[in-house]
Amino acid sequence: MNNFPPSIGIIGEGKMGTNIFHYLLDFGFPMIWVSNPKIDLEKIQKSFQKKLKRSLDAGILDETGFFFRTKNIRITNQLTDLSNCDLIIEAVTEDLQLKQEIFIEIDAIAHPDCIFATNSSSIKPSGLYPSIARSDKFIGLHFFYPVSLKNIVELIITSQTSLETVDYAKRFLSTIQRDHLQLDEKNSFALNKIFLSFQNEAFLIVSEGKATIRQMDDLIKENFFPFGAFDFMDSVGIPTMLASIVNYSKDYPDRAAYKPLILRLQAMSDKGTIFSHSDVEDQVNMEQLLLKEILTRLQIALKEAIAAFTERAGLASEKMVSALNEYFGVDITKIIGMNPE
């Protein structure tokens, strides 16, 4: 099996790829970071070198750490440079065809024992197998943004993932000081799906004219989470949210309940708009009874989703609560036990 600690490859220079790369820098792994060939590689390389130099000058890095990074960290736009990696983490956009093409290409490059991981937030790992020979070494490692502040990773295993691969992934996650939820593909992306149930209920309430988008997000931030349901979707990106919800809802018996939100996201994606652009309606007068109704509906949607996904995944409730606390950045037990006035 692979060496440990591993030599790591990271594919993708977007928000998640960049975040994972910078988080892993502190753990002493040799790393190769591969960016899109269309991106200005020299700019990324110079930015990294300047950051290293500033860290050295500020005393954040000592000379040993500085020279290790200079010697053992490589930023490139060539997938062929990943040939000696023990673990490769793909973190490109939620594009099934692009991901499949990347894994097919690196399958011909990487050594036979290399473990392939996808950071996809909605595409199951088994949909990305480059070959049958690699299927036992394929997993999902779904990090959450920002990685340094979210001490939870969804470790997603397929029916073909070997126990050896799972153990190796767990050892890696322990080394980088990240807790994890181990999920099979049927229950993959459980944390996002729980929040989606809440977001969809918020969208339905807005669609009923009981609150505007801005009022709803303000209400959520005041009573539930540090971020709003629609602010979150804008931050992730409407096309990404659309792709994720379409992928998630394929397995839902009640997928019709998500159709209005999917249609709205599709229209917004086509126009290139986000929710913060669209809330121009007059503020709704939310009297006490209406406010209580809204809070109760949101709370019930969240509570039922947590119970359902915890049971389906066969997780201990304490494990799910701990993961949700990291995901949302709040004590979830106080949220689902709240009593709207």
N, C-alpha and C positions, 0 to 999 in steps of 0.2 A: 504494500500500500504506500501511499504518498509519504514524503518526508514531513516532519513536523519540527519546528514551525514551518508553515508552507511558504513557497514563493507564490505571490498572488498577482493575478491579472485582473484588471478592471476595465470594462468596455463601456464607454459613454462619458461624455464631457458635460452633460446636462446637469440639472440641479442635484439629482440623486447620485449620479456617478461621481460628480465632484465632491459631494458631501461624504460619501463612503470613502473615497480616496483620502481626503484630508483627515477623517477620523482614524483610519487605519495607520496613518503615518506614525502615530505615537507608540506603536506596538512592535517596532523593530523588524517588520517583515520586508524582505526584498519585494519590490512591487514594480509592475509595468502597467502604465495607464494608457489606454488606447483611445484616441479621439477620432472623430469623423474626419476623413481625408479632406473634406471641404472646409474644415475649421482652420483658422490661423494657428498652426501648431507652434510656430516660433513665439507668438504672443503668449500662449499658455506656458511654454517652457520658461520664458523670461520672467513671467509673473511668479512662477514657482521658485525660481532661483532668488528673486528679490525677497520673497517671503522667508526663505531659508536664511538669507543673509541678515534680514531684520531680526529674526529669532536668535541668531548667533550674537548679534551686536547687543540685543536686549538681555542676554543671559538666559533666555528661555531654552536655548539649545547650548550644550557645551560643544567643544571641538570634536569630540568623539561622535556625538550624535549628528553633527553637521556633516562630517566626512562620510559617515555611514549612509546618510540620505543621498549625498552627492554621488556616491559610488553605486548604491544599490536601488535607487529609484530612477526609473526611466519613463519619460513621457514621449509617446510616439503616435503615429497614425497608421502603423502597419500591424495587422493582426498576426503576421508571421513571427513577430517578436515575442509572442506568447508561448512559443514551443516548449519552453522548460518550466512553465508554471505548474504548480500542484493543485491550485484552486483558481478557477476563472469565474468572475462574477460579471454577468451581463446586466447593464443598467441603462439601456437605450429606451427610446420612447415606446409607448404601448402600440406597436405596429407588429402584428403577427408575422407577416411576411418578412419584414426586416430582421426580426429576431431569429426566425428559422434560417434565413440565409447566413446570418452571422455564425450560428452554431454549426451549420454544415461546413462552413469554411474553417472554423477552428478545430473541428473534429479531425480534419486531415492534417492538422498542424500539431496539436497537443499530444503529449505522450499518453500511452494507454491508461495509466492510472490517474490521470488528471480528473478532478471532479469539476463538473459544470454546474453553475448555479445561475438562476435568473432572479433578478430583483423585481420582476413583473408584479404589478398590483392587481392584475385581473386575469392573466393568461396562465392556465395550468401548465406545470412543467412538462407533463406528458405530451402536450401539444407542440413541444419544441424539440423533441428528441431528434438529434441529427442522424442517429443510427441505432440499431438494436444493440450493438456492442457497447454503446455508451449509456444505455438506459439505466443500468444499475448504479451509475455514478452521476445521476442527474437529480437535482433538488431545486426547490425554491428557497431563496433567502430574502424574504421581504422585509427590508429595513424601512423605518419610518423617519420622516424629516422633521426636525434636524436630528441626525443620528446621534450626535453627542448628548442630546437632551432626552431622547426617547429610548429608555432602557428596555426595549422589547423588539424582538425579531420573530416573524412567523417562519418557522422551519417547515416547509411543505414537502412531503414525501409522496412518491407515487407507488403504485403496486409493484414496480420493478426496482425501486431503490433498495440497495443492499443495507444490511445492518451495519456493515463496516463503514459505508458512506455516511450513514446517520450518526454513528459514533464519532467519526472524524469531524462532521459538521458541528456537533455539540461541543467537541473539544475546542474547535476554532472559536465558537461563540463564547465559551467560557473564558478563553484567552483574551478576547477583546472586551470582556466584561459587559456582555449583553445577555439579558435573560431572553428566554424564547418560549413560544407556544409551538408544540409539535402538532401539526395538522395533516390529515390525509387530504387528497385532492377534493373529495366530496365536501369537505368542510374548510377548504382553503379560503384565505382572505377574510376570516371570520370578523376581525375587528372592523374592517372597512364596511362589511355587510351589515354589521350592527348599526354603525353610524348612518348607513344608507337608509335603513328603515326609519330612523329619526328624521333624516333629511327629506325623505319622501313625504312623511306626514306634515312636515313644515311647509313643503311645496303645496300639498293639497289644501292646507288651511289658507295659504295665500291665494290659491286659485279660487277658493270660495268667497274671497273678498273680505275675510275677517281680519286681515292685517296686510300691510305692504311688505315687500321684501326687506326694506330697511327696518321697519318696526319689528319684523320677525327676528332678524339677526340681533337687534338690540335686546329683544326679550330673551333670546337664547343666551347671549353673553351675560345678561344680568342674572339669570336663573339656572343656567346649566353649565356652559363651557366657556373657555376664554376666547373662543372663535365662533362665528355664526355659521349656520348651515350653508348660506349662499356665499359668504365671504370665503369659506373653505373651498367651494367649487370653483370660484374665480381664481383662487390661489393655485389649485391643482391644474387648472386649465379646462375649459369647457370640452374640447375634443377628447381629452384624456378621461374626463368624467363620463362622457357619453360612451366611449369604448368600454369603460369599466362596468357601467351599469348594464349595458347590453350583454356583456360577458357573464356578469353575475346572474342576471334575471333568467338566463337560459335554463338554469337549474331550479328556478322557483316555481312551485305549484301555483302561486298567486302572482305570476309575472305580469298579468294584465294590470295590476295595481300600479305598476311602474311605467306603464305606457304613456300617460300624460307628461311625466317628467322627461322621459326619453324624447318625446316629440318636441318639447320645449327646448331641450338641449340640442337636438338636431337642427332646429331652426336657428338657434343662436350660433352654433358652430358654422353653419352655412354663411351667416352674415358677419361672422367674426366679432360678435358682441359678447359681453359678460353681464352678469346679473347687476353689477353696480351701475351699468349703463341704462338699465331698463326700469328702474323703480322711480317713475315720475308721477305715480298716482298720488292723489290727495291722501293725507294721513287718515287712517280709519280711527274713529272714536271707539276705543276699546274700554267699555265700561267694565265694572268689577266682575259681573257674571261672565262676560265674554272672555275676559282675561283668564279667569279661573278655568273656563272650558278649554282654552288653548293650551295652557300649562298642563292640564290633566291629560289631554290628548297626546301631547309630546312625551310626557312622562310614561304613559302607558305604552306607547310605541317603543320607547327605549327599553323599558322593563321587559316587555314581551320578547323583544329581539334578543336581549341578553340571555334570558332563560332558554329560548329556543336554540340558539347557537351553542350555548354551553352544553346543553343536553345532546345535541346532534354530534358534537365533537368528542363527547365522552370525557370532558374536562372536569376537574374538580372546580367548584364554584370559586374557591379561594384563588386558584390559578388564573381564572378568567378575570376576576375582579382586579388582581394585581396587574394584569396586562392592560386592562381598560384604564386603570389609574394612570399608567404611563402614556397610553395612547391619547387620552383626553386631557391629561394634566390636572385632574381633579380627583377628589375622593368620590368614586362613582356610587358608593353605598349611600352617601348623603343625598346624591342627586335622585336616585331611584326611590329613596325613602322619603323624599320631600313631600310636604303636604301643602299644595297650593292654597293660598288664602283667597 
